[in-house]
Amino acid sequence: MRLKFLPRIAGDIIVTGFAGLEENNTFTIYPNPANSVVVLNVQPDAIVRIYSTSGTLVYEAIGETTIDVSNFEAGIYQITVLQNETTSTQKLSVQ
């Protein structure tokens, strides 16, 4: 007797999780949400960039650990940090 294996239809497959995937957050932000100053724990040579939700670069610095966000408009921002040849991204809420 020979068995014949038929290809599965994509609709038959339900993904319930991703084993082995983990967030690559190599820095922390506090306080978050913020209204005046944000503190980051980054290395001295880390490149820090903050983008608005429209994708506009609103801040860029190297090795900054304290960022004044008091002049930022209220909203959600994306902080991207490049350090140790790794790029990590987190969201920041400014009130």
Steps between C-alpha positions, in 0.01 A plus 500: 500500500636844406412812695438826325555823690297795382614858559310680771292803424616814681153544650549174694790642703446705813804675649474529877843644578860526396735281698845645542408857405580754765495875513834660432472791740852585606399818680235627739306826510361665809268654581270386223263676451700819547433873497836663569814284505563143386792291625650228280754240605720493191871468444715812446536433126134410436315690228158610626229608256141598573237496226145635497213277390527655154860375477662842542832498688446737794813426706843348445802475730790274590518356850232720652346351811271792591270651240278805551163423341314799648489669157370187322134498402292253698484163326679175430861499379738226393844493663763312302837422659797363309765351730728197478403457134139440611200722433223502761172688488248591767199726520494813713184676607531875556216668688 
